[in-house]
Amino acid sequence: MKKLFAKLQTEYLTDGALGRIAQGTKILAEGGYEKVFRQTFETVPEELLVNSYACYLSTSAGPVLGVIYVSTAKLAFCSDNPLSYKTNDKTEWSYYKVIIPLQQLKAVNPSFSRAKSGEKYIQVISVDGHEFWYMGFLNYDGAVKCLQDALQTLTTSSIV
């Protein structure tokens, strides 16, 4: 994780800044986060977007720049740009997406590097044991609170 964050701080920092500018332009052009969320993910009419946060998702291929959306029904991440992959001898392109319905959410754990206090992560764990690590938030504290509130709301409503 240390090497990944070091790479983020150097090589990806410039890409991240440019990505944020491009993302802001895209969001404005397409009508705002709510509209982009509804166009990108299947939603039901009563589903509301609670908030969205620019961040990176840690993957085996390296960090992926995108947005995590928190709605009343799910957590959903989509990369800012399509990523390439090979099928046979052909190169394909697709947006990287992660969707976790709130009822499949088990834990939201804020984390940080003891060596470098600026390195902050959010670990999201699904009930089937999949872990997702998000980092590079512009508003880390707000993202932690929003994700934990989503989990707490789910926990509270299942107890009642």
FENBEL-V805024 format. One line per field, one symbol per residue. psi: psi as a letter, one per 30 degrees, with the letter a starting at -180 (. if undefined). burial: I if it has 16 or more other C-alpha atoms within 10 Angstrom, else O. Layout:
BEGIN
psi=???
burial=???
END
This chain:
BEGIN
psi=eeeeeeeefdefeeeeeeeeeeeeeeeeeggleeeeeefekkllefkkkelkkkakkklfflkkkakkkjafflkkkklelkkllkjbgkklkkkjkkkjkefgkeljjkllkeejffjklkkkklfggkkkkklgkeieeeeeeeeeeeeeeeeeffe.
burial=OOOOIOOIOOOIOOOIOOIIOOIOOOIOOOOOIIOOIOOOOOOOOOOIIOIIIIIIIIOOOOIIIIIIIIIIIIIIIIIIIOOOOOOOOOOOOOOIIOOIOIOIIIIIOIOOOOOOOOIIIIOIIIOOOOOOIIIIIOOIOOIIOIIIOIIOOIOOOOOO
END
